[in-house]
Amino acid sequence: MEFEISTIREQAPQPAKAVLFSSGRTRFRTKAFVAIVPMTVTFTLGLWGIRRQNSMWGDESVTYQLAHRDLTQIWRTAQHVDLVHAFYYAIMHEIYGLVGGGLLTLRLPSVLAMSAAAAGVGLLGLRLAGIRAGLLAGLVFALVPQIQQYTQEGRSYAMVCALVTWATYALVACVVRHTRWRWRWTAYGTTMLLACLLHEFAVFALAAHGITLLVSGVPRPALRAWSVTVACIVVGLLPLAIRSSGESGQVSWIAWPDPVQLLGFLAMVTVGMRCARRPMNVRGSIQLPALALPILVLPGLLLLLLSPVKPLFVDRYVLYSSIGFALLLGAGIDRFHRRQLSSRTSWVVALAVLAALLPPSLYLRTPQSRHDDVIAIGNAVRHAARPGDGLLYLPGRHRVWTGANPEDTRFLTDLALVSRDPVHGT
């Protein structure tokens, strides 16, 4: 009898432990599935035609040239131009120093960053609206043409998007867990600061996060912790903001909002707001519309409101707005699927959308999809010129067009830089 009682006592807790362990393992598998599928799709789309027929456009050429200089030269250059991108150039310098390479090395960090962003969007959707909504949100994010474009560009925008995505995920975790000064707030603040240092307009995401917290009615301790964290971010960003304000001429080319980009932004906002009006499967203290709508609308809206004073609206500056669009549309598609009695309609709609996305996806992987092809320009100069010929850049900033490969102009005279001959007056 004594032996039977002791045996029962030893074995009684085991089923409860087994259930907890099984539940934890199931949650892990669910998270892994929702993260890995969008990440894999984004990575695959990023590698598809990543070289764009061996073309490189002007801004990428700047990245390529500065990344191949040492850190001292990057810093000296940043004192006069492109200080806002100096941190990104330093990162790319280290990457090139580590692995070397050409176009693939230039664009692969963006592919990896956007793949991480897609995983983060999926997990945000999972946390806020369930498994299917999270999976769909991650897939929508991967398929957005604007996301596909900057997944394959050697600029900072994909990295900024990834950092804002995971900072948003950390924010939700902070509020749900009711933590104040623990590692989650530190992770949120550090990630957002890195995003802002890569591109200053990431700071608009902080304003979107603030609206989310206010609308959601989170506890005051969480609001205070967020406010202190934001203050630290602003202090860390302030030196860069002050110094870079003296280089405002770098964005003098921006006129009023480009009609195509403006219409694209308005279309995303319209679709997002339409999805937000419909009931959806929401959970937790922060609901999906309260998180997604501000980050979709506010950054672009602030740039538009600044346009009468200083035109600054460029869609890639607030690329991370696509996070909100993907979350809202993913949850909207999930609701549509749940209301359909037949899955045939859902499949027909999905195939129609994929068919509509194929032409722009193909176009984005051609040299014609970018403003200019500096490799083609360099090749044309090399084949048309003869040693000793003069080369004149109008305006001078177009010198970057031939800087990616110095061999293209090695035997040519840069007429704007040649010294005046004191004897012949030439």
PyMOL commands that set and color helices and strands:
alter all, ss='L'
color gray80, all
select helices_A, chain A and resi 2-11+13-47+58-67+71-78+83-99+103-129+131-143+145-151+157-177+183-198+200-216+220-251+259-277+288-306+315-339+343-363+367-369+374-384+396-402+406-409
alter helices_A, ss='H'
color red, helices_A
select strands_A, chain A and resi 390-391+413-414
alter strands_A, ss='S'
color yellow, strands_A
deselect
rebuild
show_as cartoon
